[in-house]
Structures are given as C-alpha cells and as structure tokens.
Amino acid sequence: MDPSFTEVLHAAAPSALGTQVCRYARSSGLTVWLTGLSGAGKTTLAAAVCEDLRNKRRSVEVLDADVVRTHLWKELGFSKPDRDENVRRLAWVSQLLNRNGITTLVAAIAPYRDVRAEVRASCANFLEVYVNAPLDVCEQRDPKGHYRRARGGQLSQFTGVADPYEPPFQPDVECRTDKETLAESSAKIVSAIEAWFDSSREDAFTAGLLSLARALGA
C-alpha cells in the first residue's frame, strides 16, 4: 500500500525537420508552482515529482521557498509586501532556469491570489498546482513545528493562523493530500507536465512546418 502524506512527512528516428523542431520545443523549461498551506505537502510532493522527472531524463530543479529565502534574501520578512516580493524573486529565478531548458518545481505557500496571478502572467510556461489539505490536517502534521509556535504566540504573521491563505480558484492541478497517497498526487502532476510538453512539441512542430512552407513558397 502506498504511504499517506502524513507518513511520508514524518518518515522510430525523426526527420531532420522533426529533430530540429523537437529540440526547439525542449529548449524551454516549465515553471510548476506548488502552492498551499504549510504542512500540506508541497516540499514532499516536489521531491517526489523531481525524482520521477529525473528518471524520465528531464532537467529539473526544486526551488523550496524556505531554503531559497534563507540563502538568498534573508532580509525579507512576512508582511504582505515582503511575501509578494519573495514570490516575485522566486518567479524570476525560475524563469532564468526555464530559459536554459530546466523545469522548476517551486514549493512556496504564495498565499495571495493577486501576486500568483502576476507570476502566471509573467511566466511564459506555467502550471499552478494547488496542494490542498485542510488546516486541521496541516496542524496535525506540523512537520516544522510552526503551527505549535504560532498558536503559542511565538511565531507572528503565520499563514493560516494570523495571516490568510487565498486558495486558487482554477488551478491547473489540484492534489488533495489528505485523501490521496503521495504516489497518486505525484502522478497527477507528472501527467500534467508531460501533457504540457507534448502540447509544446506539437505547437513547435506546427510552427516549423508553417515556417518551412513559407520559405519554400518564397
């Protein structure tokens, strides 16, 4: 039987034209943004998806918001302007990696819809994943002890306790990590990523054919 999220938290040769077009289609990576409450399973899920994609020989990196914040911009706090700036900077780093053919799995609460919409608009290639678990489930998991500290008044401005979390209205993928196994949720995301790349290749191939037709007709 597949482990639950709680258990995991705690423990034919192509043608020359086809080759050229497919190489172009693969030249850009994809930003996969995993948003959700602390303890919903974003980091755990990102790691599982990353392993699966690497096994499929895809170039992929995980950008964990807590890790990146610690190493690159410790000066940011947890006010709404600072949270929004954190999200924008993560998106910028992700796009740099995308331009070099690397797919990024961004594990970040990103609690506000307006800045998530801004990021979606700024990223050429973007999938939003809502890692959905009820607040009470996240509090029971509490892998980092944040909820306990927030409830005890030791941690201010904590999302879900003192600050709001605004769930996506129409995410590209929704993972109910309180009901699905890690394998089930991971498979949903990997399937969406593969579908995106399949569509990208088809679009690039069509563009290549049109370009070739125009060149031949000139």
C-alpha positions in Angstrom: 0.0 0.0 0.0 1.3 3.5 -0.9 2.2 5.6 2.2 0.0 8.5 3.1 1.3 12.1 3.0 1.4 12.2 6.8 3.5 9.0 6.9 5.9 10.4 4.3 6.2 13.8 6.1 7.3 12.0 9.1 9.4 9.4 8.0 11.5 5.4 -34.7 14.1 8.1 -35.9 12.6 11.5 -36.5 13.1 13.5 -39.7 15.7 16.4 -39.8 12.9 18.9 -39.5 11.2 17.0 -36.7 14.5 16.7 -34.8 15.1 20.5 -35.2 11.6 21.4 -34.1 11.5 18.9 -31.1 14.9 20.3 -30.0 13.4 23.8 -30.1 10.4 22.6 -28.1 12.5 21.1 -25.4 14.8 24.2 -25.2 12.4 25.9 -22.8 11.6 24.6 -19.3 8.4 24.9 -17.4 7.6 26.6 -14.0 5.4 24.3 -11.9 4.2 26.3 -8.9 3.1 24.3 -5.9 1.0 26.5 -3.6 -0.7 25.5 -0.4 -0.6 25.8 3.4 2.4 24.9 5.4 2.3 21.2 6.1 0.1 20.5 3.0 2.9 18.5 1.4 4.4 20.9 -1.1 8.1 20.1 -0.4 7.5 16.4 -0.1 5.5 16.4 -3.3 8.0 18.5 -5.2 10.8 16.0 -4.2 8.7 13.0 -5.5 7.9 14.7 -8.8 11.5 15.8 -9.2 12.7 12.2 -8.8 10.1 10.9 -11.3 11.1 13.5 -13.9 14.8 12.9 -13.5 14.1 9.2 -14.0 12.5 10.3 -17.3 15.7 12.2 -18.2 14.2 15.6 -17.8 16.2 18.5 -16.5 14.5 19.7 -13.3 15.3 21.6 -10.1 13.3 22.2 -6.9 13.1 25.8 -5.6 11.9 25.5 -2.0 10.8 28.9 -0.7 12.2 28.4 2.8 15.6 27.3 1.5 15.9 30.0 -1.1 14.8 32.7 1.4 17.5 31.5 3.9 20.3 31.6 1.3 19.4 34.5 -1.0 17.2 37.1 0.7 17.2 36.8 4.4 16.2 40.5 4.7 12.6 39.8 3.6 10.0 39.5 6.4 6.5 38.2 6.3 4.4 41.3 5.7 2.3 41.1 2.5 4.8 43.3 0.6 7.7 41.1 1.6 5.8 37.9 0.9 4.9 39.3 -2.6 8.5 40.3 -3.2 9.6 36.8 -2.2 7.2 35.3 -4.7 8.4 37.6 -7.5 12.0 36.8 -6.9 11.3 33.1 -6.9 9.5 33.5 -10.2 12.4 35.4 -11.7 14.9 32.7 -10.7 12.5 30.1 -12.0 12.3 31.9 -15.4 16.1 32.0 -15.7 16.2 28.3 -15.2 13.4 27.8 -17.7 15.2 29.7 -20.4 18.0 27.2 -20.1 15.7 24.2 -20.5 15.3 23.4 -16.9 11.8 22.7 -15.5 11.4 24.1 -12.0 9.2 22.9 -9.2 8.6 25.9 -6.9 7.4 24.9 -3.5 6.0 28.1 -1.9 3.0 29.0 0.1 2.4 32.2 -2.0 -0.7 32.9 0.0 -2.1 35.8 -2.1 -4.0 35.4 -5.4 -3.0 38.7 -6.9 0.7 38.0 -6.9 0.2 34.4 -8.1 -1.8 35.9 -11.0 1.0 38.3 -11.6 3.5 35.4 -11.7 1.4 33.4 -14.1 1.2 36.4 -16.4 5.0 36.9 -16.3 5.9 33.3 -16.9 5.7 32.1 -20.5 5.4 28.5 -19.4 3.5 28.0 -16.1 1.4 25.4 -14.3 -0.2 26.1 -11.0 -0.6 23.2 -8.6 -2.9 23.6 -5.5 -1.6 21.3 -2.8 -4.8 21.1 -0.8 -5.1 19.9 2.7 -7.4 21.3 5.4 -5.9 23.5 8.0 -6.6 21.0 10.8 -4.8 18.3 8.9 -1.8 20.6 8.3 -1.8 21.4 12.0 -1.8 17.7 12.9 1.2 17.1 10.6 3.1 20.3 11.6 6.5 18.8 10.4 8.4 22.0 11.3 6.5 22.9 14.5 5.4 26.2 13.0 1.7 25.8 13.9 2.5 25.0 17.5 4.7 28.1 17.8 2.2 30.3 16.0 -0.7 29.1 18.3 1.6 29.7 21.3 2.3 33.3 20.2 6.0 32.6 19.4 5.6 33.0 15.6 3.7 36.0 14.2 2.2 36.5 10.8 2.0 32.8 10.2 -0.2 31.8 7.2 -3.4 30.0 8.3 -3.2 31.3 11.8 -2.6 35.0 11.8 -2.4 35.7 8.1 -4.9 34.5 5.4 -4.3 31.9 2.7 -6.3 32.6 -0.5 -6.7 29.2 -2.4 -6.6 29.2 -6.2 -10.0 29.4 -8.0 -8.9 27.4 -11.0 -5.5 25.7 -10.5 -4.1 23.6 -13.4 -3.8 20.6 -11.0 -5.3 20.1 -7.5 -3.8 17.5 -5.2 -5.9 16.5 -2.2 -3.1 15.3 0.0 -5.4 14.5 2.9 -7.1 11.9 0.7 -4.5 10.9 -1.9 -1.3 9.0 -1.5 2.0 10.6 -2.4 2.2 8.4 -5.5 -1.3 9.4 -6.6 -0.7 13.1 -6.2 2.7 13.0 -7.8 1.4 11.1 -10.8 -1.2 13.8 -11.4 1.4 16.5 -11.5 3.8 14.4 -13.7 0.9 13.7 -16.1 0.1 17.4 -16.4 3.8 18.2 -17.0 4.1 15.5 -19.7 0.9 16.8 -21.3 2.3 20.3 -21.4 5.5 19.2 -23.1 3.5 17.1 -25.6 1.4 20.1 -26.5 4.6 22.3 -26.7 6.2 19.9 -29.1 3.1 19.8 -31.3 2.8 23.6 -31.4 6.5 23.9 -32.2 6.3 21.3 -35.0 3.3 23.1 -36.5 5.2 26.4 -36.4 8.1 24.7 -38.0 6.0 23.3 -40.8 4.4 26.7 -41.5 7.8 28.4 -41.5 9.1 25.8 -43.9 6.1 26.2 -46.2 6.6 30.0 -46.2 10.3 29.5 -47.1 9.5 27.1 -49.9 6.9 29.4 -51.3 9.1 32.5 -51.2 
